[in-house]
Amino acid sequence: ATVRCMATVDDSSGRAMLQRLVDAAAGAITVQATPSFSASHVSPVATQPARLAARQFHGEIDRNWRVTSFTGLTSSRPHAAELPDRDAATADTTGAEAAQAATPGGIFAFPRGAQAGTCLHAILEHVDFAACNTDRMAGLIEDQLMRHGFSTQWSDTVAAMVGNVLRAPLLLGGESITLAQLLPGTFRPEMEFMLPVDRLAPEPLAALFRRHGIWTRFPDLLSELEFTEVRGMMRGFIDLVFRANGRYYLIDWKSNHLGNRYADYAGSVLGEVMEREFYILQYHIYTVALHRFLALRQPGYDYDRHFGGVFYLFLRGIDAASAGNGIFAGRPDRKLIEEFAGILSPGEVGQHA
């Protein structure tokens, strides 16, 4: 072992102690002086630091590439694409005179707005479709009401509404389905999707629906949209996708308040709302997303054979005694969906779902 000491140490007793250690170690220990260092070994600090500057950027940033959604297209708020649609911007004009004439009661009196819509969506997202009248259903409703800041005094009212929704016959294409019949594994709530978008602008959208001539007024409404041309991704959340009798269907829950009577949610009224709120565009986007997903996952997929249709359920207007009220049903034409998919992203059929 080597014991090093500072060269400047001159304490005689300390040196004597070290020497005794060396003598006792029989050559195993030596004492050496620490080498000295000159100041020349230390680099001087620069008195004038170098001036640094960022390189100038002369490229171009494509600001049209972004993530958008149905809400982003219809509200000119591109970043609204990040969240599920929760009926935040619904209007309360249809049935306004009837609303003033009738005193709100039951589910019609339940609070309106985005928070109420989020609460009802959460209940239906977690509901057990086969448990319409169970303690578990009551517990779910009370829990979600409290989570969203509503009194549990609404529990019975909301439970009655949910029961109506689950037992209501959904009629489309000769099929009659009730959600209470769905078995575990046949449905998926809150199905999120991302679709590539090559170039999307209002006028090509309007021209698409005008060519197919299904909604006479809707193409003109699409022409009035003010979103800038979109490139990037389309993001969305389908409230519920389910399979029944070999076909796939999608559902969107709507908590819109259209009046205080079930008659205010009749089919003719819902058609106007679907146009005015651009829900027609929404369910065609959702259909394209599901169409592409099924093309990847369903063996031997064929749109006409496997896609059943779309249901928009206006929750406040569904009543067992008023069959059909509160329910909008539709099945987009295959050619329209294929053309729409081509407008969104040419050459990407069956991909990116």
TIROVO-338374 format. One record per residue (C-alpha): residue in one letter; residue number from 1; z, y, x. Coordinates in Angstrom, 1 decimal, always signed. Last residue first. Example, Ala and Ser with C-alpha at 12.3 -4.5 7.8 and 13.67 -1.06 7.14 Angstrom:
<pts>
> s / 2 / +7.1 / -1.1 / +13.7
> a / 1 / +7.8 / -4.5 / +12.3
</pts>
This chain:
<pts>
> a / 353 / -39.0 / +1.7 / -59.8
> h / 352 / -40.8 / +2.5 / -56.6
> q / 351 / -43.9 / +0.5 / -57.3
> g / 350 / -45.7 / -1.0 / -60.3
> v / 349 / -48.5 / +1.5 / -60.3
> e / 348 / -48.4 / +3.7 / -57.2
> g / 347 / -52.1 / +4.5 / -56.8
> p / 346 / -51.8 / +7.9 / -58.5
> s / 345 / -48.3 / +9.2 / -58.8
> l / 344 / -47.2 / +11.1 / -61.9
> i / 343 / -50.6 / +11.5 / -63.4
> g / 342 / -51.3 / +7.8 / -63.0
> a / 341 / -48.0 / +6.8 / -64.7
> f / 340 / -49.0 / +9.1 / -67.5
> e / 339 / -52.4 / +7.4 / -67.8
> e / 338 / -50.8 / +4.0 / -67.9
> i / 337 / -48.3 / +5.2 / -70.5
> l / 336 / -51.0 / +6.7 / -72.7
> k / 335 / -53.1 / +3.5 / -72.4
> r / 334 / -50.1 / +1.4 / -73.5
> d / 333 / -49.4 / +3.5 / -76.6
> p / 332 / -45.8 / +4.7 / -76.8
> r / 331 / -43.5 / +2.8 / -79.1
> g / 330 / -41.3 / +4.9 / -81.3
> a / 329 / -38.0 / +5.0 / -83.2
> f / 328 / -35.9 / +8.0 / -84.2
> i / 327 / -32.6 / +7.0 / -85.8
> g / 326 / -30.2 / +9.5 / -87.4
> n / 325 / -31.0 / +8.5 / -90.9
> g / 324 / -32.8 / +5.1 / -91.1
> a / 323 / -30.5 / +3.6 / -93.7
> s / 322 / -28.2 / +6.0 / -95.4
> a / 321 / -25.2 / +3.9 / -96.6
> a / 320 / -24.5 / +2.5 / -93.2
> d / 319 / -24.5 / +6.0 / -91.7
> i / 318 / -26.1 / +7.4 / -88.6
> g / 317 / -26.3 / +11.2 / -88.5
> r / 316 / -23.6 / +12.1 / -85.9
> l / 315 / -24.9 / +9.7 / -83.3
> f / 314 / -28.5 / +10.9 / -83.2
> l / 313 / -29.9 / +7.6 / -81.9
> y / 312 / -33.2 / +7.9 / -80.0
> f / 311 / -34.8 / +4.4 / -80.0
> v / 310 / -37.7 / +3.4 / -77.8
> g / 309 / -40.1 / +0.5 / -77.8
> g / 308 / -40.5 / -3.3 / -77.4
> f / 307 / -42.1 / -3.7 / -74.0
> h / 306 / -42.8 / -7.3 / -73.2
> r / 305 / -46.0 / -8.3 / -74.9
> d / 304 / -47.9 / -5.1 / -75.0
> y / 303 / -46.7 / -4.1 / -71.6
> d / 302 / -47.5 / -7.4 / -69.9
> y / 301 / -45.3 / -8.9 / -67.2
> g / 300 / -46.2 / -12.3 / -66.0
> p / 299 / -42.8 / -12.6 / -64.3
> q / 298 / -40.6 / -9.6 / -65.1
> r / 297 / -39.1 / -7.9 / -62.1
> l / 296 / -41.8 / -5.7 / -60.5
> a / 295 / -43.9 / -4.9 / -63.6
> l / 294 / -40.6 / -4.6 / -65.4
> f / 293 / -39.5 / -1.7 / -63.2
> r / 292 / -42.8 / +0.0 / -63.5
> h / 291 / -42.7 / -0.1 / -67.4
> l / 290 / -39.0 / +1.0 / -67.3
> a / 289 / -39.9 / +4.1 / -65.4
> v / 288 / -43.0 / +4.8 / -67.4
> t / 287 / -40.9 / +4.4 / -70.6
> y / 286 / -38.3 / +6.8 / -69.4
> i / 285 / -40.9 / +9.5 / -68.7
> h / 284 / -42.4 / +8.9 / -72.1
> y / 283 / -38.9 / +9.1 / -73.6
> q / 282 / -38.3 / +12.5 / -72.0
> l / 281 / -41.7 / +14.0 / -72.9
> i / 280 / -41.0 / +13.2 / -76.6
> y / 279 / -37.5 / +14.6 / -76.1
> f / 278 / -39.1 / +18.0 / -75.5
> e / 277 / -36.2 / +19.7 / -77.5
> r / 276 / -38.7 / +21.2 / -80.0
> e / 275 / -40.8 / +18.1 / -80.4
> m / 274 / -38.0 / +15.5 / -80.8
> v / 273 / -36.1 / +18.0 / -83.0
> e / 272 / -39.1 / +18.3 / -85.4
> g / 271 / -39.4 / +14.5 / -85.6
> l / 270 / -35.7 / +14.3 / -86.3
> v / 269 / -36.0 / +16.5 / -89.3
> s / 268 / -38.7 / +14.3 / -90.9
> g / 267 / -36.7 / +11.2 / -90.2
> a / 266 / -33.5 / +12.4 / -91.9
> y / 265 / -30.6 / +13.8 / -89.9
> d / 264 / -29.8 / +16.7 / -92.2
> a / 263 / -29.5 / +14.2 / -95.0
> y / 262 / -26.4 / +12.8 / -93.3
> r / 261 / -24.7 / +16.0 / -94.1
> n / 260 / -22.9 / +18.6 / -91.9
> g / 259 / -26.0 / +19.8 / -89.9
> l / 258 / -28.0 / +19.2 / -86.8
> h / 257 / -25.2 / +18.7 / -84.3
> n / 256 / -26.8 / +17.0 / -81.3
> s / 255 / -24.8 / +14.0 / -79.8
> k / 254 / -28.0 / +12.2 / -78.8
> w / 253 / -27.8 / +8.7 / -77.3
> d / 252 / -30.9 / +7.4 / -75.6
> i / 251 / -32.0 / +3.8 / -76.1
> l / 250 / -34.5 / +1.6 / -74.3
> y / 249 / -36.1 / -1.6 / -75.4
> y / 248 / -37.2 / -4.8 / -73.7
> r / 247 / -38.9 / -7.7 / -75.6
> g / 246 / -38.2 / -11.4 / -75.5
> n / 245 / -36.4 / -11.5 / -78.9
> a / 244 / -34.0 / -8.8 / -77.7
> r / 243 / -33.6 / -7.2 / -74.3
> f / 242 / -31.6 / -4.0 / -73.6
> v / 241 / -31.9 / -0.8 / -71.7
> l / 240 / -29.2 / +1.8 / -72.4
> d / 239 / -28.6 / +5.5 / -71.5
> i / 238 / -31.6 / +5.8 / -69.2
> f / 237 / -30.7 / +8.0 / -66.3
> g / 236 / -33.4 / +10.0 / -64.5
> r / 235 / -34.8 / +11.1 / -61.1
> m / 234 / -38.4 / +12.2 / -60.5
> m / 233 / -39.3 / +12.3 / -56.8
> g / 232 / -41.4 / +14.6 / -54.7
> r / 231 / -44.2 / +17.0 / -55.6
> v / 230 / -43.9 / +19.3 / -58.6
> e / 229 / -46.1 / +22.2 / -59.6
> t / 228 / -44.0 / +25.1 / -60.7
> f / 227 / -42.0 / +24.8 / -64.0
> e / 226 / -43.0 / +27.2 / -66.7
> l / 225 / -43.4 / +25.1 / -69.8
> e / 224 / -45.7 / +26.8 / -72.3
> s / 223 / -48.5 / +24.2 / -72.0
> l / 222 / -46.0 / +21.5 / -73.0
> l / 221 / -45.3 / +23.3 / -76.3
> d / 220 / -49.1 / +23.4 / -77.0
> p / 219 / -49.3 / +19.6 / -76.3
> f / 218 / -46.4 / +19.0 / -78.8
> r / 217 / -48.0 / +20.6 / -81.9
> t / 216 / -50.5 / +17.8 / -82.8
> w / 215 / -48.3 / +14.9 / -81.7
> i / 214 / -50.4 / +11.8 / -81.5
> g / 213 / -53.7 / +13.3 / -80.3
> h / 212 / -54.2 / +11.0 / -77.3
> r / 211 / -56.3 / +13.5 / -75.5
> r / 210 / -53.8 / +16.3 / -76.4
> f / 209 / -50.9 / +14.3 / -74.9
> l / 208 / -52.7 / +14.0 / -71.6
> a / 207 / -54.0 / +17.6 / -71.7
> a / 206 / -50.4 / +18.9 / -72.1
> l / 205 / -49.2 / +17.0 / -69.1
> p / 204 / -52.2 / +18.1 / -67.0
> e / 203 / -51.3 / +21.7 / -68.1
> p / 202 / -47.6 / +21.6 / -67.2
> a / 201 / -47.9 / +20.6 / -63.6
> l / 200 / -47.2 / +17.4 / -61.7
> r / 199 / -48.5 / +16.5 / -58.2
> d / 198 / -47.6 / +13.3 / -56.4
> v / 197 / -44.4 / +12.3 / -58.1
> p / 196 / -42.5 / +9.2 / -56.9
> l / 195 / -40.2 / +7.7 / -59.5
> m / 194 / -36.4 / +7.3 / -59.1
> f / 193 / -34.4 / +5.4 / -61.7
> e / 192 / -30.8 / +5.1 / -63.0
> m / 191 / -29.9 / +2.6 / -65.7
> e / 190 / -26.9 / +4.0 / -67.5
> p / 189 / -26.1 / +0.9 / -69.6
> r / 188 / -27.7 / -2.5 / -69.0
> f / 187 / -28.3 / -5.0 / -71.7
> t / 186 / -28.9 / -8.7 / -72.2
> g / 185 / -26.3 / -10.0 / -69.8
> p / 184 / -23.4 / -9.9 / -72.3
> l / 183 / -24.8 / -10.6 / -75.8
> l / 182 / -26.3 / -8.0 / -78.1
> q / 181 / -25.8 / -8.6 / -81.8
> a / 180 / -23.6 / -5.6 / -82.4
> l / 179 / -26.6 / -3.5 / -81.2
> t / 178 / -28.5 / -4.3 / -84.3
> i / 177 / -32.1 / -5.4 / -84.3
> s / 176 / -34.9 / -5.6 / -86.9
> e / 175 / -38.4 / -6.3 / -85.5
> g / 174 / -41.5 / -5.7 / -87.5
> g / 173 / -42.8 / -3.2 / -85.0
> l / 172 / -39.6 / -1.2 / -85.0
> l / 171 / -36.4 / -1.2 / -87.1
> l / 170 / -33.0 / -0.7 / -85.6
> p / 169 / -30.5 / -1.8 / -88.2
> a / 168 / -27.2 / +0.2 / -87.9
> r / 167 / -24.2 / -2.0 / -87.1
> l / 166 / -23.5 / -0.6 / -83.6
> v / 165 / -24.1 / +3.0 / -84.6
> n / 164 / -22.0 / +2.8 / -87.7
> g / 163 / -19.1 / +1.2 / -85.8
> v / 162 / -19.3 / +4.0 / -83.2
> m / 161 / -19.1 / +6.6 / -85.9
> a / 160 / -16.1 / +4.9 / -87.5
> a / 159 / -14.4 / +4.7 / -84.1
> v / 158 / -15.1 / +8.4 / -83.5
> t / 157 / -13.4 / +9.4 / -86.8
> d / 156 / -10.5 / +7.0 / -86.2
> s / 155 / -9.9 / +8.3 / -82.7
> w / 154 / -10.2 / +12.0 / -83.5
> q / 153 / -6.4 / +12.4 / -83.6
> t / 152 / -6.6 / +11.3 / -80.0
> s / 151 / -7.1 / +14.9 / -79.1
> f / 150 / -9.9 / +15.8 / -76.8
> g / 149 / -9.7 / +16.7 / -73.1
> h / 148 / -12.4 / +14.5 / -71.7
> r / 147 / -10.0 / +11.8 / -70.3
> m / 146 / -7.9 / +12.0 / -73.4
> l / 145 / -10.9 / +11.2 / -75.7
> q / 144 / -12.1 / +8.5 / -73.2
> d / 143 / -8.7 / +6.7 / -73.4
> e / 142 / -8.4 / +6.9 / -77.1
> i / 141 / -11.9 / +5.5 / -77.6
> l / 140 / -11.4 / +2.6 / -75.1
> g / 139 / -8.0 / +1.7 / -76.7
> a / 138 / -9.6 / +1.6 / -80.2
> m / 137 / -12.4 / -0.7 / -78.9
> r / 136 / -9.9 / -3.0 / -77.3
> d / 135 / -7.8 / -3.1 / -80.4
> t / 134 / -10.8 / -4.5 / -82.2
> n / 133 / -13.2 / -3.5 / -84.9
> c / 132 / -16.7 / -3.3 / -83.4
> a / 131 / -16.2 / -5.8 / -80.7
> a / 130 / -19.6 / -7.4 / -80.2
> f / 129 / -21.1 / -4.3 / -78.6
> d / 128 / -18.2 / -4.0 / -76.0
> v / 127 / -18.3 / -0.3 / -75.3
> h / 126 / -18.4 / +1.1 / -71.8
> e / 125 / -21.5 / +3.3 / -71.9
> l / 124 / -20.9 / +4.0 / -75.6
> i / 123 / -17.6 / +5.6 / -74.9
> a / 122 / -18.9 / +7.5 / -71.9
> h / 121 / -21.8 / +8.9 / -73.9
> l / 120 / -19.4 / +10.1 / -76.6
> c / 119 / -17.3 / +11.9 / -74.0
> t / 118 / -20.3 / +13.4 / -72.2
> g / 117 / -21.6 / +14.7 / -75.5
> a / 116 / -18.3 / +16.3 / -76.4
> q / 115 / -18.2 / +18.0 / -73.0
> a / 114 / -21.8 / +19.2 / -73.3
> g / 113 / -21.4 / +20.9 / -76.6
> r / 112 / -20.0 / +20.2 / -80.1
> p / 111 / -16.5 / +19.4 / -81.3
> f / 110 / -16.1 / +16.7 / -84.0
> a / 109 / -16.5 / +18.3 / -87.5
> f / 108 / -19.7 / +16.4 / -88.3
> i / 107 / -17.9 / +13.2 / -87.3
> g / 106 / -15.7 / +13.4 / -90.3
> g / 105 / -15.9 / +16.7 / -92.2
> p / 104 / -17.7 / +20.0 / -91.9
> t / 103 / -17.8 / +22.0 / -95.2
> a / 102 / -21.3 / +22.0 / -96.5
> a / 101 / -23.2 / +25.2 / -97.4
> q / 100 / -23.3 / +26.6 / -93.9
> a / 99 / -24.5 / +23.4 / -92.4
> a / 98 / -27.1 / +23.1 / -95.1
> e / 97 / -28.5 / +26.5 / -94.2
> a / 96 / -28.6 / +25.5 / -90.5
> g / 95 / -30.4 / +22.2 / -91.1
> t / 94 / -32.4 / +22.6 / -87.9
> t / 93 / -31.0 / +25.5 / -85.9
> d / 92 / -28.3 / +24.1 / -83.8
> a / 91 / -30.0 / +23.9 / -80.4
> t / 90 / -29.2 / +21.4 / -77.8
> a / 89 / -28.7 / +22.7 / -74.2
> a / 88 / -25.9 / +20.4 / -73.0
> d / 87 / -27.3 / +17.3 / -74.6
> r / 86 / -25.8 / +15.1 / -71.8
> d / 85 / -28.8 / +14.4 / -69.6
> p / 84 / -27.6 / +12.5 / -66.5
> l / 83 / -27.0 / +14.6 / -63.4
> e / 82 / -28.9 / +15.3 / -60.1
> a / 81 / -32.1 / +16.6 / -61.7
> a / 80 / -30.3 / +19.9 / -62.7
> h / 79 / -31.5 / +20.9 / -59.2
> p / 78 / -35.0 / +21.8 / -60.5
> r / 77 / -33.7 / +24.4 / -63.1
> s / 76 / -36.8 / +25.5 / -65.0
> s / 75 / -35.3 / +24.1 / -68.2
> t / 74 / -37.9 / +21.7 / -69.3
> l / 73 / -39.1 / +20.2 / -66.0
> g / 72 / -35.6 / +20.2 / -64.4
> t / 71 / -34.1 / +18.5 / -67.5
> f / 70 / -36.7 / +15.8 / -67.4
> s / 69 / -36.0 / +15.3 / -63.7
> t / 68 / -36.7 / +16.8 / -60.3
> v / 67 / -36.2 / +15.9 / -56.7
> r / 66 / -38.2 / +18.2 / -54.5
> w / 65 / -41.4 / +18.8 / -52.6
> n / 64 / -42.9 / +22.1 / -53.8
> r / 63 / -41.2 / +23.9 / -50.9
> d / 62 / -43.7 / +22.6 / -48.4
> i / 61 / -42.4 / +24.2 / -45.2
> e / 60 / -45.0 / +25.7 / -42.9
> g / 59 / -44.9 / +25.9 / -39.1
> h / 58 / -44.5 / +28.9 / -36.8
> f / 57 / -40.9 / +28.5 / -35.9
> q / 56 / -39.7 / +30.8 / -33.1
> r / 55 / -37.8 / +29.1 / -30.3
> a / 54 / -34.1 / +29.9 / -30.3
> a / 53 / -32.9 / +32.3 / -27.6
> l / 52 / -30.6 / +31.9 / -24.6
> r / 51 / -29.8 / +34.6 / -22.0
> a / 50 / -28.5 / +33.1 / -18.7
> p / 49 / -25.0 / +34.1 / -17.8
> q / 48 / -24.6 / +37.0 / -15.3
> t / 47 / -21.4 / +36.6 / -13.2
> a / 46 / -22.1 / +33.0 / -12.6
> v / 45 / -18.8 / +31.2 / -11.7
> p / 44 / -18.7 / +30.1 / -8.0
> s / 43 / -19.0 / +26.4 / -7.2
> v / 42 / -15.8 / +25.0 / -5.6
> h / 41 / -16.3 / +23.1 / -2.4
> s / 40 / -16.3 / +26.3 / -0.4
> a / 39 / -12.7 / +26.9 / -1.1
> s / 38 / -11.8 / +24.3 / +1.5
> f / 37 / -10.0 / +21.1 / +0.7
> s / 36 / -7.2 / +19.5 / +2.8
> p / 35 / -6.7 / +15.8 / +3.2
> t / 34 / -3.4 / +14.4 / +2.0
> a / 33 / -1.4 / +13.1 / +4.9
> q / 32 / -1.0 / +9.4 / +5.4
> v / 31 / +2.0 / +7.1 / +5.3
> t / 30 / +1.5 / +3.4 / +5.7
> i / 29 / +3.1 / +0.5 / +3.8
> a / 28 / +2.6 / -3.3 / +4.3
> g / 27 / +3.1 / -3.1 / +8.0
> a / 26 / +6.6 / -4.6 / +8.2
> a / 25 / +7.7 / -3.0 / +5.0
> a / 24 / +11.1 / -2.0 / +6.3
> d / 23 / +9.6 / +0.3 / +9.0
> v / 22 / +7.4 / +2.0 / +6.4
> l / 21 / +10.3 / +2.5 / +4.0
> r / 20 / +12.5 / +3.9 / +6.8
> q / 19 / +9.6 / +6.3 / +7.7
> l / 18 / +9.5 / +7.5 / +4.1
> m / 17 / +13.2 / +8.3 / +4.2
> a / 16 / +12.8 / +10.2 / +7.5
> r / 15 / +9.9 / +12.2 / +6.1
> g / 14 / +12.0 / +13.3 / +3.1
> s / 13 / +15.0 / +14.1 / +5.3
> s / 12 / +12.8 / +16.2 / +7.6
> d / 11 / +11.3 / +18.3 / +4.8
> d / 10 / +8.0 / +19.4 / +6.3
> v / 9 / +5.6 / +18.8 / +3.3
> t / 8 / +2.5 / +20.9 / +3.9
> a / 7 / +0.2 / +17.8 / +4.4
> m / 6 / +1.1 / +16.7 / +0.9
> c / 5 / +2.0 / +13.0 / +0.7
> r / 4 / +0.1 / +9.8 / +0.4
> v / 3 / +1.8 / +6.4 / +0.3
> t / 2 / -0.6 / +3.5 / +1.1
> a / 1 / +0.0 / +0.0 / +0.0
</pts>
